[in-house]
């Protein structure tokens, strides 16, 4: 069996890794370099604080797999289990409380905290800047580049061929995939569309309508402070999020919004909005210099959930639409997809 995967992000590489562990001949095609897409442009938060049972299952399994995979391949993902904190203002307090009730019913060890209790976890937060919080102590922060580089190493060690700077097109004949065209034809029994924001384009080439939304998100990084912002913080009311690297840079941004086309242009408006809100939350950050800002794009399935599984074109498989949850769910999705391809089914993907 031969499998071609279009997209070298966390979903594409994890699928390749688990297929290769089963002795499958796998090739991965990345149009640019391996951290060019959303998997290399995000802040690295990993959580199971989802609003959907399927996504919670993927996230909990992915969190287990992070430890397992980095041990197997001998590559440090720079994973820190420092917790994941969601905060909200008064108008979103009930929404956050209902989320926590749902998550606890589905096995997530999450709790509601009042502002003063949050201050015990992170003393520098301004307790007057929010009304309520949910805290997932097992939440993680990873360095996305390390995850991608590590997965690529693990894939190559297992014989996976990774072609970077190699755009690929699906080749279909009589309703069945033949392979992908990338300079030359690479024949394959299955083609996996893990192309993120480019997945609509890949699907059209295969004759399949996908309709994922494209979302643009801006992020920035500051000069270093001594590392002290432990939990990943997401303000669901403003969309602001902030975390800190092991080297001390403060990374943060604003949850993205839908756009009509892929666009990597940054904006001054983003910096103004972000700086105003993040310094309300953490006043000590006032006066820090912003070293760099960047933009990422990702895709979201039409119903807000990933699109995973077989299509009407024999051998053409969707693995996209993960939105902001790729780092939280991508490892489990890759493992489940590999099971689906090799065995025809996966317990984790039983609903698709």
ZIBELUR-V108165 format. One record per helix or strand of 3 or more residues. SS is the DSSP state (a for helix, b for strand). FROM is the first residue (numbers start at 1). LEN is the number of residues. If there is no record, write none. Layout:
SS_FROM_LEN ; SS_FROM_LEN
This chain:
b_2_5 ; a_10_12 ; b_25_5 ; a_38_3 ; a_53_21 ; b_84_5 ; a_90_16 ; b_110_4 ; a_115_7 ; a_127_3 ; b_132_5 ; a_144_14 ; b_161_3 ; b_169_5 ; b_176_6 ; b_185_3 ; b_190_4 ; a_196_11 ; b_213_12 ; b_232_4 ; b_240_5 ; b_249_11 ; a_268_14 ; a_283_3 ; b_290_11 ; b_307_4 ; b_316_5 ; a_323_21
